Amino acid sequence: MNNGQALKVVEEDLQVFKQLLNIGLENIQLAQQRQLGPWLLKYNQLRSFRPRRISQQVFTGLEKQLNRDGFHFNKPFMAKECFWSGELLNKPVDLFYNKFPFADCHGLLVIDRQSWQPQYLTQAIHDYMFALSQQLGEKLTDVGFGYNSIGAFASVNHLHFQMFLGADSCGVTQPQWQHKGGEQIYPATCQFETDVARAWQSIQHFHQQQQPYNLLYTAEGVYLFARPEQNQVPVPAWSSGCTWYELSGALVVFDPDAYQKLSSEDIRHELSLLAVNG
């Protein structure tokens, strides 16, 4: 209450604050990270408070109609979380800050927000992200854009990409893997394409097969991960699910004991569980 009047609050935010009060602000721990072989392991307690939204739903297909009564980036309360709007490569975009960041300069890039596009890629958007990554990469060499399809732990069905810096630190970008010309086999199913048309052919195949997938766009090309649908593979107790970031070889954990005890082979094993055939 505020001067006898009910406060205007967002239910999701209220639940997060309740969790924080329950734990006690003095007990919130700082984020940490360490390298385990090719893998980047991060401890991020606050990330565990993130609302799950549609990432908990049973997978019924890659394309779902956007629910205007559910969560989306056009909600009035989201306006204060948008810190930049403008045009990039002749498209209107909005950049929102991420309330639960796990990477450097982590934001949410929403393309043509007012067109109400669901979280489903078209060739035009794919071509755009490929070109945008290359152009921004001329100045921000380690820029990356992550994408979760429906059924691959996307939490919001409103077209968006997760923009961050630090793509060069993700395990999948290292030179020892076969998809980068090396000799080692990446434990998850990964394809790397520097040709925009070939990459789209693979995405089209995912769509035709109703195959959940994650993407990582970088300045040098795009990494494509076919993977089992969300909740088909048991989620480790220390995680809320493997998104594009985990498939890229950068894992976020919430348990401080797991952060200390996980080994490089443990991570390789978890990623191997997400491999698919064909």
C-alpha positions, -999 to 999 in steps of 0.1 A, spaced: 0 0 0 11 36 -7 -8 63 11 -37 40 15 -37 31 -22 -27 -2 -38 6 -2 -55 7 -9 -92 30 -39 -95 37 -66 -120 30 -100 -105 62 -116 -119 83 -88 -103 64 -91 -70 72 -128 -69 109 -121 -75 109 -96 -47 92 -121 -24 120 -146 -31 147 -120 -24 131 -111 9 128 -147 18 165 -153 11 176 -120 26 194 -94 5 225 -99 27 226 -135 15 226 -128 -23 259 -139 -37 279 -122 -64 282 -139 -98 314 -159 -105 328 -176 -135 357 -200 -143 370 -218 -173 368 -256 -174 387 -267 -205 368 -253 -234 337 -246 -213 328 -214 -195 310 -221 -162 291 -193 -144 275 -192 -110 246 -168 -110 222 -170 -81 199 -142 -93 193 -160 -126 174 -187 -107 146 -161 -100 138 -157 -137 101 -164 -145 99 -196 -166 68 -186 -187 63 -207 -218 96 -227 -212 75 -249 -189 49 -258 -215 46 -291 -234 60 -287 -269 32 -288 -296 50 -272 -325 75 -245 -334 50 -219 -344 25 -206 -319 2 -176 -322 13 -147 -301 -10 -144 -270 -17 -107 -264 -31 -116 -230 2 -133 -220 36 -118 -216 50 -98 -245 73 -68 -251 44 -45 -259 31 -46 -223 29 -11 -209 51 -19 -179 78 -30 -203 83 5 -216 106 15 -187 128 -15 -194 136 -4 -230 167 18 -230 171 23 -267 148 24 -298 158 32 -333 167 17 -367 194 -8 -374 199 -18 -410 166 -1 -419 145 -21 -394 129 -7 -363 143 -24 -332 141 -20 -294 168 -30 -270 156 -40 -235 178 -46 -205 178 -81 -192 166 -82 -155 183 -116 -151 216 -112 -171 241 -140 -174 265 -125 -200 283 -92 -205 262 -64 -219 232 -88 -220 201 -73 -235 170 -83 -255 168 -72 -291 132 -70 -303 127 -65 -340 97 -45 -353 80 -49 -320 47 -34 -331 42 -60 -358 35 -86 -331 57 -114 -346 58 -146 -327 91 -164 -318 93 -180 -352 121 -173 -377 114 -162 -413 141 -161 -440 139 -123 -439 147 -121 -402 174 -148 -405 191 -128 -433 187 -97 -412 204 -112 -381 232 -126 -402 239 -92 -417 235 -74 -384 259 -97 -367 285 -91 -394 281 -53 -394 282 -49 -356 310 -73 -355 332 -49 -373 334 -28 -341 323 -53 -315 343 -83 -325 328 -106 -299 292 -97 -303 266 -125 -303 229 -130 -307 213 -160 -291 179 -175 -302 157 -201 -286 130 -216 -307 96 -226 -292 103 -259 -274 140 -251 -269 135 -231 -237 122 -199 -253 104 -182 -225 86 -154 -245 66 -159 -277 74 -125 -291 102 -123 -317 135 -114 -299 172 -123 -297 195 -121 -268 224 -97 -275 256 -100 -256 293 -96 -257 316 -125 -252 308 -149 -280 345 -156 -284 345 -171 -249 318 -197 -257 331 -232 -260 315 -238 -293 335 -211 -310 369 -227 -302 390 -241 -330 394 -277 -319 359 -288 -330 351 -304 -363 326 -278 -372 354 -252 -370 379 -274 -389 394 -292 -359 395 -328 -350 373 -331 -319 335 -338 -321 314 -313 -303 292 -332 -277 259 -315 -287 246 -315 -323 262 -284 -339 265 -270 -374 284 -239 -382 276 -219 -413 293 -189 -428 269 -189 -458 235 -173 -450 216 -194 -476 230 -227 -464 221 -218 -428 186 -210 -438 182 -243 -456 190 -260 -422 165 -238 -404 139 -246 -430 146 -283 -423 141 -278 -386 108 -261 -393 96 -289 -417 106 -316 -391 92 -296 -362 126 -299 -347 134 -276 -317 166 -257 -321 189 -230 -307 210 -205 -327 241 -184 -320 247 -156 -345 282 -142 -344 303 -119 -367 319 -149 -384 288 -170 -389 259 -188 -372 260 -219 -350 229 -241 -353 219 -266 -326 192 -292 -332 182 -305 -298 155 -325 -280 124 -306 -271 124 -289 -237 117 -312 -207 123 -344 -228 157 -347 -213 159 -343 -174 172 -309 -164 201 -310 -140 192 -298 -105 217 -269 -108 200 -255 -139 167 -242 -152 173 -257 -186 197 -257 -215 192 -227 -237 213 -213 -266 239 -203 -241 244 -237 -226 244 -254 -261 271 -229 -270 293 -242 -242 287 -215 -215 267 -230 -186 249 -211 -159 245 -228 -125 226 -217 -94 241 -241 -68 274 -230 -54 284 -266 -46 278 -276 -82 298 -246 -94 328 -258 -74 324 -296 -82 314 -297 -118 341 -310 -141 348 -306 -178 336 -342 -183 304 -335 -164 297 -306 -188 305 -327 -219 282 -354 -206 253 -330 -201 257 -316 -236 259 -350 -251 224 -358 -237 211 -330 -259 225 -345 -291 201 -356 -318 205 -381 -347 202 -370 -383 
